């Protein structure tokens, strides 16, 4: 854990999966549309990180406009929908911002996230992630996906960098 806490001081960007990380459940309507639930505290933390200048990528196999709408509303400009190769999207993200992958915290929960997590500097996961993902994570949140695990890691990074409780924190 101490190694994890030390790494947080150098994080320059975040990348997150959606289903199983930012969303805990998908409900299907009678028309076959997918409806996801998301945690409001995750949303607050994401918009605060954006305000603080952290690039954020959303990389998901999901392919609904509601995902793009949700994260665009929080200030996220790098939303990769329908990702069939998350590592390629991750590379696009860090090349775009001229980042070193070791300076990016990625949170995933299942096998489609595995290659990205092996490539990033700070692989993390929610409590209910797949065992193979937990095995390669430097931090396992004590919170399940969809219940605030993204807030958990963003808050830890911002606290480690003394960017949590300041004037930006008290408004959307």
C-alpha angles and dihedrals in degrees: 000000000000090000088053092050091050092052091054091070090066101043111127101172145014134221125188140186115223112212109063093009110049094013124045099188141022118209121199119217122216087261091056095253117146119234119190129197118219134188117252093214090057088054093050092051093048094052090046091052089050089050089052090056101257114146110229129198126197109201115184143156087218114104110194126122090228088072092054091045093051096051097038086057088057092051098259111144100177106073115155109195126190092016110183091172110035093181091062091051091047091052091049089053097050094041090051091056095035090239130156109235089230088068094057127089112212125189120198136154112198145032097285086065095050100094093046091049091052088051100046126082097230113032113186136171143188121261093258096051122131115277093246090056093047089052092061098038121106088203132029112195116227086227127084123240112277092022101085106290090132090055087051095059097037091050091050091052094047091047091049088053095043091244101114111084106036137107093289091057097067101064140042 
